[in-house]
Amino acid sequence: MNAVETTGVVDAQRQLHLDQPLPVAGPSRVRVIVLFPDSDEISESDWLKAAATNPAFDFLKDSAEDIYSAADGKEFRDQR
């Protein structure tokens, strides 16, 4: 069984509308799992904001933590 992850919207009539077409040749039966946030669940943007302002990560603002530069390392080119 293959899986595809996508996003969509449930409208006022409780119908699911996907943001993008599925990469499946139809007509075909599928199984659908719908994940939706709990009303008290923290959004991803709130998590990111909390992490960005958390004093536990203040040490990353220290210039001593900047041990790499754009000149470090070698360019990677996939040889396939």
C-alpha positions as CSV (number, residue, x, y, z in Angstrom):
1,M,0.0,0.0,0.0
2,N,1.4,3.5,-0.9
3,A,0.7,6.7,0.9
4,V,0.4,10.3,-0.2
5,E,0.4,13.2,2.2
6,T,-1.5,16.4,1.2
7,T,-3.5,19.2,2.7
8,G,-7.0,20.4,2.1
9,V,-10.0,22.1,3.6
10,V,-13.2,20.8,5.1
11,D,-16.1,23.1,4.0
12,A,-19.3,24.0,5.8
13,Q,-21.0,20.9,4.3
14,R,-18.2,18.7,5.8
15,Q,-16.8,17.9,2.4
16,L,-13.1,17.5,1.9
17,H,-11.4,19.6,-0.8
18,L,-7.7,18.8,-1.5
19,D,-5.3,21.6,-2.2
20,Q,-3.6,19.6,-5.0
21,P,-4.7,16.8,-7.3
22,L,-3.7,13.3,-6.2
23,P,-1.0,11.5,-8.2
24,V,-3.3,8.5,-8.6
25,A,-4.9,7.3,-11.8
26,G,-8.6,7.0,-11.2
27,P,-11.2,5.9,-10.7
28,S,-9.8,4.1,-7.8
29,R,-10.9,3.4,-4.2
30,V,-8.6,4.9,-1.5
31,R,-8.4,4.9,2.3
32,V,-8.4,8.3,3.9
33,I,-7.0,9.4,7.3
34,V,-7.9,12.9,8.3
35,L,-5.8,14.7,10.9
36,F,-7.0,17.9,12.4
37,P,-5.8,19.9,15.4
38,D,-7.4,19.7,18.8
39,S,-8.9,23.0,19.8
40,D,-6.2,23.4,22.5
41,E,-3.4,22.2,20.2
42,I,-0.6,24.8,19.7
43,S,-0.1,25.8,16.0
44,E,3.2,25.3,14.2
45,S,3.8,29.0,14.0
46,D,3.2,29.4,17.7
47,W,5.8,26.6,18.3
48,L,8.3,28.3,16.1
49,K,7.7,31.7,17.8
50,A,8.1,30.1,21.2
51,A,11.4,28.4,20.2
52,A,12.8,31.6,18.7
53,T,12.1,33.6,21.8
54,N,13.0,31.0,24.4
55,P,15.9,32.1,26.6
56,A,17.2,28.5,26.6
57,F,18.5,29.1,23.1
58,D,20.2,32.5,23.9
59,F,23.6,30.8,23.7
60,L,23.2,30.6,19.9
61,K,23.4,34.4,19.8
62,D,27.0,34.3,21.1
63,S,29.5,34.9,18.2
64,A,31.6,32.0,19.7
65,E,28.9,29.7,18.4
66,D,29.5,30.8,14.8
67,I,32.2,28.1,14.0
68,Y,31.3,27.7,10.3
69,S,31.2,30.1,7.5
70,A,30.0,30.0,3.8
71,A,33.6,29.3,2.8
72,D,33.8,26.1,4.9
73,G,33.3,22.7,3.3
74,K,33.2,21.6,-0.3
75,E,30.4,21.9,-2.8
76,F,28.4,18.7,-3.3
77,R,27.3,17.6,-6.7
78,D,25.4,14.3,-7.0
79,Q,27.2,12.2,-9.6
80,R,24.2,10.0,-10.6
